[in-house]
């Protein structure tokens, strides 16, 4: 068995230029693991650091997930509109934190909402050659 890790950091600053869901002020970091060939793997993303920079409120959150495999979004694990999640099919919905499957490219994502009030770091881990 082999493994690879990637670091994701959201350390304050303005939101990226993408079009967020209504009311969703966020910062996002992504990192891709390329296994060089399609194969079975286990992947997970875990938050390892959180720092409050201001008051915690209803728009403040952190989400770390395995977002895509081979450029296809994984099924959403939570959605529902509101301030932080989108409607069915939205990029803003939560994806699995742990995923077992087969593929070559694994994309991890870390999001911090209301980034002026907090920062976070996460680690994406892939076990392969199982």
MMTF fields as JSON, N, C-alpha, C and O atoms, coordinates in Angstrom:
{
  "mmtfVersion": "1.0.0",
  "mmtfProducer": "UNKNOWN",
  "numBonds": 519,
  "numAtoms": 520,
  "numGroups": 130,
  "numChains": 1,
  "numModels": 1,
  "chainsPerModel": [1],
  "groupsPerChain": [130],
  "chainIdList": ["A"],
  "bondAtomList": [4, 2, 8, 6, 12, 10, 16, 14, 20, 18, 24, 22, 28, 26, 32, 30, 36, 34, 40, 38, 44, 42, 48, 46, 52, 50, 56, 54, 60, 58, 64, 62, 68, 66, 72, 70, 76, 74, 80, 78, 84, 82, 88, 86, 92, 90, 96, 94, 100, 98, 104, 102, 108, 106, 112, 110, 116, 114, 120, 118, 124, 122, 128, 126, 132, 130, 136, 134, 140, 138, 144, 142, 148, 146, 152, 150, 156, 154, 160, 158, 164, 162, 168, 166, 172, 170, 176, 174, 180, 178, 184, 182, 188, 186, 192, 190, 196, 194, 200, 198, 204, 202, 208, 206, 212, 210, 216, 214, 220, 218, 224, 222, 228, 226, 232, 230, 236, 234, 240, 238, 244, 242, 248, 246, 252, 250, 256, 254, 260, 258, 264, 262, 268, 266, 272, 270, 276, 274, 280, 278, 284, 282, 288, 286, 292, 290, 296, 294, 300, 298, 304, 302, 308, 306, 312, 310, 316, 314, 320, 318, 324, 322, 328, 326, 332, 330, 336, 334, 340, 338, 344, 342, 348, 346, 352, 350, 356, 354, 360, 358, 364, 362, 368, 366, 372, 370, 376, 374, 380, 378, 384, 382, 388, 386, 392, 390, 396, 394, 400, 398, 404, 402, 408, 406, 412, 410, 416, 414, 420, 418, 424, 422, 428, 426, 432, 430, 436, 434, 440, 438, 444, 442, 448, 446, 452, 450, 456, 454, 460, 458, 464, 462, 468, 466, 472, 470, 476, 474, 480, 478, 484, 482, 488, 486, 492, 490, 496, 494, 500, 498, 504, 502, 508, 506, 512, 510, 516, 514],
  "bondOrderList": [1, 1, 1, 1, 1, 1, 1, 1, 1, 1, 1, 1, 1, 1, 1, 1, 1, 1, 1, 1, 1, 1, 1, 1, 1, 1, 1, 1, 1, 1, 1, 1, 1, 1, 1, 1, 1, 1, 1, 1, 1, 1, 1, 1, 1, 1, 1, 1, 1, 1, 1, 1, 1, 1, 1, 1, 1, 1, 1, 1, 1, 1, 1, 1, 1, 1, 1, 1, 1, 1, 1, 1, 1, 1, 1, 1, 1, 1, 1, 1, 1, 1, 1, 1, 1, 1, 1, 1, 1, 1, 1, 1, 1, 1, 1, 1, 1, 1, 1, 1, 1, 1, 1, 1, 1, 1, 1, 1, 1, 1, 1, 1, 1, 1, 1, 1, 1, 1, 1, 1, 1, 1, 1, 1, 1, 1, 1, 1, 1],
  "groupList": [{"groupName": "UNK", "atomNameList": ["N", "CA", "C", "O"], "elementList": ["N", "C", "C", "O"], "formalChargeList": [0, 0, 0, 0], "bondAtomList": [1, 0, 2, 1, 3, 2], "bondOrderList": [1, 1, 2], "singleLetterCode": "X", "chemCompType": "L-PEPTIDE LINKING"}],
  "groupTypeList": [0, 0, 0, 0, 0, 0, 0, 0, 0, 0, 0, 0, 0, 0, 0, 0, 0, 0, 0, 0, 0, 0, 0, 0, 0, 0, 0, 0, 0, 0, 0, 0, 0, 0, 0, 0, 0, 0, 0, 0, 0, 0, 0, 0, 0, 0, 0, 0, 0, 0, 0, 0, 0, 0, 0, 0, 0, 0, 0, 0, 0, 0, 0, 0, 0, 0, 0, 0, 0, 0, 0, 0, 0, 0, 0, 0, 0, 0, 0, 0, 0, 0, 0, 0, 0, 0, 0, 0, 0, 0, 0, 0, 0, 0, 0, 0, 0, 0, 0, 0, 0, 0, 0, 0, 0, 0, 0, 0, 0, 0, 0, 0, 0, 0, 0, 0, 0, 0, 0, 0, 0, 0, 0, 0, 0, 0, 0, 0, 0, 0],
  "groupIdList": [1, 2, 3, 4, 5, 6, 7, 8, 9, 10, 11, 12, 13, 14, 15, 16, 17, 18, 19, 20, 21, 22, 23, 24, 25, 26, 27, 28, 29, 30, 31, 32, 33, 34, 35, 36, 37, 38, 39, 40, 41, 42, 43, 44, 45, 46, 47, 48, 49, 50, 51, 52, 53, 54, 55, 56, 57, 58, 59, 60, 61, 62, 63, 64, 65, 66, 67, 68, 69, 70, 71, 72, 73, 74, 75, 76, 77, 78, 79, 80, 81, 82, 83, 84, 85, 86, 87, 88, 89, 90, 91, 92, 93, 94, 95, 96, 97, 98, 99, 100, 101, 102, 103, 104, 105, 106, 107, 108, 109, 110, 111, 112, 113, 114, 115, 116, 117, 118, 119, 120, 121, 122, 123, 124, 125, 126, 127, 128, 129, 130],
  "secStructList": [7, 3, 3, 3, 3, 3, 3, 3, 3, 3, 7, 1, 7, 7, 7, 7, 1, 1, 7, 7, 7, 6, 6, 7, 7, 3, 3, 3, 3, 3, 3, 3, 3, 3, 3, 3, 3, 3, 3, 3, 3, 3, 3, 3, 3, 3, 3, 3, 3, 3, 3, 3, 7, 1, 7, 7, 7, 6, 6, 7, 3, 3, 3, 3, 3, 3, 3, 3, 3, 6, 6, 3, 3, 7, 7, 7, 1, 5, 7, 7, 7, 6, 6, 6, 7, 7, 1, 6, 6, 7, 6, 6, 1, 5, 7, 7, 1, 3, 3, 3, 3, 3, 3, 3, 3, 3, 3, 3, 3, 3, 3, 3, 3, 1, 6, 6, 1, 3, 3, 3, 3, 3, 3, 3, 3, 3, 3, 3, 7, 7],
  "xCoordList": [0.841, 0.0, 0.891, 1.922, 0.477, 1.193, 0.245, -0.971, 0.802, -0.041, 0.589, 1.79, -0.257, 0.19, -0.699, -1.88, -0.122, -0.894, -0.744, 0.257, -1.751, -1.696, -2.222, -3.138, -1.648, -2.034, -2.965, -2.733, -4.02, -4.952, -4.997, -5.187, -4.826, -4.792, -5.752, -5.775, -6.534, -7.373, -7.014, -7.534, -6.121, -5.636, -6.105, -5.311, -7.404, -7.979, -7.886, -7.396, -8.347, -8.277, -9.618, -10.618, -9.636, -10.901, -11.366, -10.561, -12.661, -13.161, -12.586, -12.202, -12.518, -12.02, -13.001, -14.13, -12.602, -13.447, -14.622, -15.381, -14.797, -15.935, -17.241, -17.233, -18.335, -19.641, -20.168, -20.559, -20.188, -20.667, -22.188, -22.872, -22.701, -24.133, -24.547, -23.704, -25.811, -26.252, -25.898, -26.16, -25.307, -24.961, -23.765, -23.496, -23.036, -21.959, -20.614, -20.096, -20.056, -18.746, -17.748, -17.828, -16.815, -15.973, -14.565, -14.303, -13.672, -12.364, -12.227, -12.649, -11.645, -11.558, -10.139, -9.487, -9.682, -8.408, -8.685, -9.503, -7.995, -8.124, -6.728, -5.749, -6.666, -5.417, -5.777, -6.717, -5.014, -5.27, -4.155, -2.975, -4.543, -3.602, -3.777, -4.893, -2.673, -2.676, -1.99, -0.789, -2.762, -2.216, -1.522, -1.047, -1.459, -0.777, -1.501, -1.206, -2.446, -3.261, -4.492, -4.418, -5.625, -6.815, -6.558, -5.996, -6.978, -6.8, -7.667, -8.134, -7.89, -8.664, -7.91, -6.682, -8.664, -8.049, -9.061, -10.262, -8.536, -9.326, -8.807, -7.595, -9.708, -9.294, -10.134, -11.322, -9.515, -10.254, -9.574, -8.382, -10.358, -9.878, -10.229, -11.376, -9.249, -9.492, -8.943, -7.871, -9.693, -9.278, -8.299, -8.557, -7.179, -6.16, -5.895, -5.191, -6.464, -6.208, -7.39, -7.877, -7.846, -8.904, -8.489, -8.063, -8.615, -8.29, -9.371, -9.586, -10.042, -11.035, -10.358, -9.533, -10.709, -10.133, -11.132, -10.799, -12.336, -13.39, -14.561, -14.421, -15.702, -16.857, -17.346, -17.338, -17.766, -18.331, -19.825, -20.497, -20.343, -21.761, -22.375, -21.722, -23.62, -24.32, -23.748, -24.037, -22.954, -22.325, -20.897, -20.204, -20.448, -19.081, -19.076, -19.762, -18.294, -18.217, -16.94, -16.255, -16.641, -15.507, -16.009, -16.768, -15.592, -15.962, -14.741, -14.093, -14.431, -13.331, -13.901, -14.551, -13.655, -14.252, -13.428, -12.509, -13.79, -13.254, -14.263, -15.358, -13.896, -14.849, -15.104, -16.252, -14.023, -14.168, -13.191, -12.113, -13.601, -12.72, -12.788, -13.871, -11.628, -11.533, -12.448, -13.154, -12.426, -13.157, -14.671, -15.381, -15.181, -16.623, -16.927, -16.302, -17.897, -18.298, -18.791, -19.525, -18.389, -18.946, -20.35, -20.667, -21.192, -22.546, -22.511, -21.673, -23.432, -23.525, -23.978, -24.829, -23.398, -23.815, -24.74, -25.427, -24.766, -25.674, -25.9, -24.979, -27.125, -27.478, -28.692, -29.192, -29.175, -30.387, -30.566, -31.425, -29.77, -29.951, -29.448, -28.493, -30.082, -29.659, -28.387, -28.02, -27.708, -26.512, -25.308, -24.486, -25.179, -23.917, -23.979, -22.955, -25.125, -25.227, -26.176, -27.084, -25.96, -26.782, -27.933, -28.143, -28.664, -29.734, -29.125, -27.912, -29.928, -29.446, -28.589, -28.993, -27.424, -26.52, -25.533, -24.663, -25.629, -24.747, -23.34, -23.161, -22.346, -20.954, -20.781, -19.858, -21.658, -21.506, -21.893, -21.601, -22.534, -22.968, -21.793, -20.734, -21.989, -20.943, -20.791, -21.78, -19.574, -19.245, -18.68, -18.484, -18.414, -17.927, -16.584, -15.724, -16.425, -15.118, -14.243, -13.016, -14.881, -14.181, -14.808, -16.031, -13.959, -14.465, -13.608, -12.38, -14.258, -13.583, -14.081, -15.289, -13.161, -13.56, -12.368, -11.345, -12.522, -11.462, -11.332, -12.333, -10.121, -9.883, -8.424, -7.587, -8.121, -6.742, -6.546, -5.567, -7.465, -7.344, -8.33, -9.539, -7.808, -8.651, -8.476, -7.365, -9.586, -9.55, -10.149, -11.309, -9.34, -9.771, -10.135, -9.636, -11.022, -11.452, -11.602, -12.13, -11.131, -11.33, -11.978, -11.497, -13.085, -13.754, -13.936, -14.268, -13.713, -13.972, -14.953, -14.655, -16.116, -17.07, -16.805, -16.344, -17.105, -16.856, -15.39, -15.078, -14.507, -13.063, -12.427, -11.318, -13.092, -12.518, -12.546, -11.846, -13.361, -13.477, -12.76, -12.689, -12.228, -11.552, -10.622, -10.716, -9.73, -8.831, -8.724, -9.013, -8.3, -8.228, -7.21, -6.836, -6.778, -5.908, -6.42, -6.966, -6.233, -6.688, -5.643, -4.743, -5.781, -4.891, -5.742, -6.688, -5.398, -6.03, -5.107, -3.904, -5.662, -4.866, -5.452, -6.666, -4.577, -5.009, -4.16, -2.931, -4.834, -4.171, -4.482, -5.635, -3.448, -3.642, -2.69, -1.94, -2.73, -1.972, -2.388, -1.558, -3.714, -4.296, -4.169, -4.614],
  "yCoordList": [-1.171, 0.0, 1.24, 1.277, 2.253, 3.525, 4.64, 4.45, 5.804, 6.949, 8.23, 8.297, 9.247, 10.588, 11.565, 11.296, 12.713, 13.733, 15.071, 15.319, 15.929, 17.297, 18.236, 17.886, 19.413, 20.429, 21.443, 21.867, 21.831, 22.867, 23.947, 23.643, 25.21, 26.316, 27.421, 27.817, 27.91, 29.099, 30.053, 29.947, 30.982, 31.899, 33.317, 34.186, 33.546, 34.876, 35.428, 34.759, 36.624, 37.277, 37.339, 36.835, 37.963, 38.145, 36.851, 35.946, 36.748, 35.557, 35.447, 36.46, 34.242, 34.074, 34.651, 34.977, 34.785, 35.438, 34.602, 35.086, 33.382, 32.558, 33.18, 34.022, 32.774, 33.283, 32.406, 31.265, 32.912, 32.1, 32.06, 32.834, 31.146, 31.091, 32.383, 33.026, 32.784, 34.031, 34.048, 33.088, 35.139, 35.302, 34.486, 34.41, 33.87, 32.962, 33.635, 33.591, 34.252, 34.886, 33.82, 33.352, 33.429, 32.289, 32.448, 33.305, 31.6, 31.392, 29.892, 29.105, 29.487, 28.067, 27.717, 28.477, 26.548, 25.995, 24.598, 23.854, 24.256, 22.914, 22.338, 23.071, 21.021, 20.323, 18.995, 18.315, 18.64, 17.419, 16.409, 16.76, 15.15, 14.028, 13.281, 12.922, 13.047, 12.292, 10.954, 10.901, 9.88, 8.541, 7.963, 6.828, 8.711, 8.359, 7.317, 7.166, 6.596, 5.612, 5.318, 5.366, 5.014, 4.658, 3.411, 2.426, 3.471, 2.349, 2.539, 3.649, 1.474, 1.598, 2.454, 2.425, 3.21, 4.057, 4.349, 4.125, 4.854, 5.427, 6.837, 7.051, 7.806, 9.196, 9.854, 9.562, 10.735, 11.522, 12.856, 13.021, 13.803, 15.154, 15.505, 15.353, 15.969, 16.279, 17.657, 18.05, 18.372, 19.694, 19.507, 18.744, 20.203, 20.083, 21.369, 21.367, 22.492, 23.782, 24.7, 24.819, 25.347, 26.36, 27.512, 27.295, 28.74, 29.908, 30.959, 31.427, 31.324, 32.39, 33.745, 34.054, 34.554, 35.892, 36.971, 38.156, 36.567, 37.503, 36.723, 35.544, 37.355, 36.668, 35.519, 35.612, 34.446, 33.287, 33.545, 33.872, 33.395, 33.653, 32.615, 31.632, 32.82, 31.836, 31.699, 30.712, 32.645, 32.546, 32.029, 31.996, 31.629, 31.161, 29.641, 29.021, 29.034, 27.575, 27.136, 27.925, 25.855, 25.222, 23.924, 23.19, 23.641, 22.38, 21.825, 22.53, 20.561, 19.868, 18.596, 17.808, 18.398, 17.228, 16.728, 17.395, 15.524, 14.964, 15.405, 14.849, 16.399, 17.079, 16.336, 16.123, 15.946, 15.333, 14.17, 14.142, 13.212, 12.131, 12.107, 12.037, 12.167, 12.2, 13.27, 13.024, 14.463, 15.647, 15.53, 16.339, 14.554, 14.421, 14.681, 14.095, 15.571, 15.844, 14.566, 13.787, 14.356, 13.258, 13.655, 14.844, 12.684, 13.01, 13.875, 13.679, 14.822, 15.696, 14.889, 14.007, 15.203, 14.565, 15.482, 15.027, 16.772, 17.722, 18.901, 19.358, 19.388, 20.577, 21.19, 20.655, 22.278, 22.82, 24.309, 24.888, 24.948, 26.389, 27.114, 26.673, 28.212, 28.986, 29.754, 29.981, 30.158, 30.983, 30.236, 30.832, 28.939, 28.258, 27.131, 26.809, 26.521, 25.403, 25.77, 26.581, 25.167, 25.486, 24.515, 23.616, 24.71, 23.785, 22.509, 22.447, 21.505, 20.242, 20.52, 21.285, 19.912, 20.074, 21.218, 21.355, 22.044, 23.2, 22.786, 21.815, 23.529, 23.304, 23.537, 22.991, 24.34, 24.726, 23.625, 23.741, 22.575, 21.504, 20.695, 20.645, 20.066, 19.247, 17.943, 17.369, 17.483, 16.2, 15.304, 15.774, 14.024, 13.13, 13.585, 14.098, 13.386, 13.601, 12.368, 12.46, 11.209, 9.942, 9.278, 9.205, 8.788, 8.181, 6.977, 7.039, 5.891, 4.699, 4.486, 4.429, 4.368, 4.187, 3.863, 3.366, 4.156, 3.911, 5.143, 5.771, 5.489, 6.65, 7.028, 6.335, 8.139, 8.615, 9.978, 10.177, 10.92, 12.275, 12.483, 12.335, 12.827, 13.057, 14.515, 14.955, 15.265, 16.689, 16.911, 16.583, 17.475, 17.825, 19.307, 20.108, 19.66, 21.059, 21.428, 20.654, 22.617, 23.206, 24.562, 25.373, 24.807, 26.104, 26.687, 25.983, 27.979, 28.731, 29.831, 30.676, 29.815, 30.887, 32.038, 31.849, 33.226, 34.468, 34.505, 34.596, 34.43, 34.267, 35.413, 35.258, 36.557, 37.636, 37.289, 37.916, 36.28, 35.913, 34.624, 34.284, 33.9, 32.656, 32.176, 32.602, 31.287, 30.637, 29.173, 28.797, 28.334, 26.901, 26.248, 26.809, 25.061, 24.232, 22.8, 22.378, 22.063, 20.669, 19.828, 20.352, 18.529, 17.58, 16.604, 16.017, 16.433, 15.421, 14.214, 14.359, 13.023, 11.79, 10.77, 10.573, 10.115, 9.052, 7.811, 7.87, 6.686, 5.376, 4.669, 4.624, 4.113, 3.419, 2.225, 1.955, 1.525, 0.288, -0.664, -1.267, -0.772, -1.518, -3.025, -3.778],
  "zCoordList": [0.0, 0.0, 0.0, 0.671, -0.763, -0.84, -0.451, -0.421, -0.153, 0.168, -0.352, -0.611, -0.497, -0.849, -0.095, 0.125, 0.304, 1.005, 0.287, -0.386, 0.438, -0.08, 0.999, 1.743, 1.079, 2.063, 1.413, 0.281, 2.127, 1.671, 2.74, 3.918, 2.345, 3.296, 2.873, 1.708, 3.807, 3.629, 4.76, 5.871, 4.459, 5.482, 5.205, 4.845, 5.375, 5.24, 3.832, 2.922, 3.663, 2.372, 1.681, 2.193, 0.513, -0.209, -0.852, -1.069, -1.161, -1.839, -3.248, -3.832, -3.803, -5.158, -6.169, -5.802, -7.431, -8.424, -8.935, -9.773, -8.468, -8.903, -8.411, -7.513, -8.987, -8.569, -7.446, -7.693, -6.211, -5.099, -5.042, -5.712, -4.231, -3.969, -3.27, -2.644, -3.356, -2.709, -1.225, -0.501, -0.788, 0.615, 1.065, 2.264, 0.136, 0.502, 0.248, -0.867, 1.273, 1.232, 1.681, 2.817, 0.823, 1.161, 0.598, -0.245, 1.088, 0.483, 0.264, 1.111, -0.857, -1.183, -1.631, -2.346, -1.19, -1.642, -2.2, -1.659, -3.284, -3.847, -4.093, -4.234, -4.138, -4.45, -5.111, -4.699, -6.142, -6.904, -6.685, -6.673, -6.513, -6.485, -7.796, -8.17, -8.491, -9.751, -9.497, -9.231, -9.58, -9.347, -10.586, -10.547, -11.66, -12.924, -13.762, -14.948, -13.164, -13.896, -13.053, -11.825, -13.684, -12.911, -12.065, -12.543, -10.801, -9.887, -8.651, -8.393, -7.883, -6.642, -5.617, -5.549, -4.829, -3.807, -2.695, -2.844, -1.583, -0.492, -0.29, -0.253, -0.16, 0.015, 1.096, 1.239, 1.848, 2.811, 3.032, 2.772, 3.517, 3.771, 5.213, 5.633, 5.96, 7.364, 7.707, 7.248, 8.515, 8.978, 10.121, 11.053, 10.048, 11.088, 11.84, 12.85, 11.346, 11.996, 11.751, 10.626, 12.808, 12.731, 13.636, 14.771, 13.131, 13.941, 13.735, 12.617, 14.806, 14.743, 14.713, 15.572, 13.72, 13.584, 13.989, 14.003, 14.312, 14.678, 15.237, 15.562, 15.354, 15.933, 15.051, 13.824, 15.696, 15.004, 14.869, 15.847, 13.64, 13.425, 12.51, 12.16, 12.12, 11.311, 9.91, 9.233, 9.456, 8.131, 8.202, 7.185, 9.37, 9.547, 9.563, 10.376, 8.656, 8.627, 7.932, 7.281, 8.09, 7.421, 6.812, 7.445, 5.589, 4.934, 4.216, 3.443, 4.472, 3.799, 3.192, 3.88, 1.894, 1.24, 0.067, -0.409, -0.386, -1.623, -2.682, -2.768, -3.487, -4.353, -5.666, -6.057, -6.34, -7.663, -7.839, -7.245, -8.674, -9.116, -10.635, -11.214, -11.275, -12.741, -13.335, -14.312, -12.729, -13.188, -13.095, -13.692, -12.367, -12.132, -10.669, -9.785, -10.408, -9.024, -8.358, -8.964, -7.121, -6.341, -5.888, -5.847, -5.547, -5.104, -3.834, -2.954, -3.767, -2.598, -1.386, -1.494, -0.235, 1.015, 1.807, 2.722, 1.463, 2.114, 1.186, 0.51, 1.158, 0.387, 1.037, 2.027, 0.52, 1.109, 0.98, 1.645, 0.136, -0.006, 1.229, 1.868, 1.561, 2.721, 2.452, 1.299, 3.522, 3.393, 2.848, 2.153, 3.145, 2.896, 1.883, 1.281, 1.668, 0.733, -0.39, -0.208, -1.558, -2.712, -2.892, -2.078, -3.959, -4.322, -4.89, -5.088, -5.152, -5.717, -6.949, -7.824, -7.023, -8.158, -8.036, -8.896, -7.01, -6.859, -6.443, -5.708, -6.919, -6.516, -5.014, -4.41, -4.406, -3.003, -2.028, -0.838, -2.485, -1.591, -1.075, -1.702, 0.07, 0.661, -0.11, -0.567, -0.254, -0.858, 0.246, 1.367, -0.043, 1.028, 1.608, 0.892, 2.912, 3.544, 3.36, 3.391, 3.168, 2.952, 1.741, 1.629, 0.823, -0.406, -0.774, -0.718, -1.149, -1.658, -3.07, -3.303, -4.016, -5.406, -6.271, -5.8, -7.551, -8.52, -9.398, -9.742, -9.759, -10.602, -10.607, -10.028, -11.27, -11.386, -10.726, -10.007, -10.961, -10.441, -9.297, -9.476, -8.123, -6.951, -6.544, -6.247, -6.532, -6.195, -4.811, -4.562, -3.916, -2.573, -2.528, -3.319, -1.577, -1.463, 0.014, 0.812, 0.357, 1.683, 1.471, 0.68, 2.189, 2.1, 3.49, 4.443, 3.579, 4.802, 4.422, 3.578, 5.048, 4.783, 5.739, 6.865, 5.261, 5.988, 6.433, 7.621, 5.438, 5.674, 6.443, 6.955, 6.541, 7.345, 8.824, 9.618, 9.212, 10.625, 10.992, 12.173, 10.019, 10.384, 9.28, 8.129, 9.659, 8.716, 9.101, 10.236, 8.134, 8.395, 7.461, 6.431, 7.843, 7.009, 7.093, 8.112, 6.004, 5.956, 5.234, 4.577, 5.371, 4.717, 3.913, 4.437, 2.633, 1.798, 1.754, 1.536, 1.959, 2.032, 1.07, 1.026, 0.291, -0.621, -0.347, -0.37, -0.088, -0.02, -1.331, -1.759, -1.973, -3.243, -3.319, -2.381, -4.433, -4.567, -3.44, -2.76, -3.275, -2.158, -2.318, -1.453]
}
